[in-house]
């Protein structure tokens, strides 16, 4: 699971093994916990983020969205 970016307490991770039916997405980790996923085509949360973290996580993702997408495409060849 390569970490694509770190932004404050958040770590944006692209898993190397994903189900074919899942849309392209990034996992957001805080410490040792996978707290939510963000769908790359629309930038929407696939899971409810931790309370009070919605805006901060979305801002962190937005700053690194291009690198996240590039990494997803390289790993999953989609």
FISE-678990 format. One record per residue (C-alpha): x, y, z; residue number from 1. Coordinates in pm, whole numbers. Layout:
! residues N
+--------+--------+--------+-----+
:     px :     py :     pz :   n :
+--------+--------+--------+-----+
:      X :      Y :      Z : NUM :
...
+--------+--------+--------+-----+
! end
This chain:
! residues 78
+--------+--------+--------+-----+
:     px :     py :     pz :   n :
+--------+--------+--------+-----+
:      0 :      0 :      0 :   1 :
:    199 :    297 :   -120 :   2 :
:    156 :    623 :     62 :   3 :
:    106 :    886 :   -206 :   4 :
:    108 :   1190 :     21 :   5 :
:    116 :   1303 :    380 :   6 :
:    -69 :   1614 :    486 :   7 :
:    -63 :   1691 :    856 :   8 :
:   -218 :   1394 :   1035 :   9 :
:   -351 :   1244 :    711 :  10 :
:   -186 :    984 :    494 :  11 :
:   -329 :    920 :    147 :  12 :
:   -281 :    558 :     44 :  13 :
:   -356 :    364 :   -275 :  14 :
:   -403 :     -7 :   -208 :  15 :
:   -235 :   -243 :   -451 :  16 :
:   -521 :   -493 :   -428 :  17 :
:   -871 :   -368 :   -489 :  18 :
:  -1189 :   -532 :   -615 :  19 :
:  -1258 :   -480 :   -985 :  20 :
:  -1609 :   -352 :   -913 :  21 :
:  -1486 :    -67 :   -691 :  22 :
:  -1432 :    273 :   -849 :  23 :
:  -1087 :    432 :   -833 :  24 :
:  -1037 :    563 :   -480 :  25 :
:   -783 :    658 :   -215 :  26 :
:   -777 :    551 :    147 :  27 :
:   -729 :    819 :    411 :  28 :
:   -537 :    707 :    718 :  29 :
:   -501 :    885 :   1050 :  30 :
:   -229 :    720 :   1254 :  31 :
:   -281 :    344 :   1225 :  32 :
:   -645 :    366 :   1122 :  33 :
:   -799 :    365 :    774 :  34 :
:  -1073 :    621 :    842 :  35 :
:  -1240 :    671 :    503 :  36 :
:  -1210 :    649 :    125 :  37 :
:  -1250 :    915 :   -143 :  38 :
:  -1370 :    824 :   -493 :  39 :
:  -1131 :    973 :   -750 :  40 :
:  -1370 :   1039 :  -1040 :  41 :
:  -1594 :   1273 :   -842 :  42 :
:  -1398 :   1353 :   -527 :  43 :
:  -1680 :   1229 :   -304 :  44 :
:  -1643 :   1036 :     18 :  45 :
:  -1725 :    667 :    -11 :  46 :
:  -1736 :    636 :    370 :  47 :
:  -1834 :    887 :    635 :  48 :
:  -1518 :   1070 :    750 :  49 :
:  -1453 :   1117 :   1121 :  50 :
:  -1668 :   1382 :   1284 :  51 :
:  -1532 :   1732 :   1225 :  52 :
:  -1272 :   1616 :    970 :  53 :
:  -1470 :   1643 :    644 :  54 :
:  -1328 :   1975 :    525 :  55 :
:   -968 :   1909 :    633 :  56 :
:   -956 :   1568 :    466 :  57 :
:  -1110 :   1702 :    147 :  58 :
:   -860 :   1989 :    135 :  59 :
:   -569 :   1750 :    186 :  60 :
:   -699 :   1523 :    -89 :  61 :
:   -754 :   1814 :   -329 :  62 :
:   -394 :   1929 :   -292 :  63 :
:   -268 :   1583 :   -391 :  64 :
:   -545 :   1465 :   -625 :  65 :
:   -326 :   1454 :   -938 :  66 :
:    -55 :   1245 :   -772 :  67 :
:   -316 :   1014 :   -621 :  68 :
:   -482 :    956 :   -960 :  69 :
:   -150 :    901 :  -1134 :  70 :
:    -51 :    642 :   -871 :  71 :
:   -389 :    465 :   -891 :  72 :
:   -363 :    441 :  -1271 :  73 :
:     -4 :    312 :  -1258 :  74 :
:    -92 :     42 :  -1003 :  75 :
:   -428 :    -69 :  -1142 :  76 :
:   -374 :     -5 :  -1516 :  77 :
:   -722 :    138 :  -1560 :  78 :
+--------+--------+--------+-----+
! end
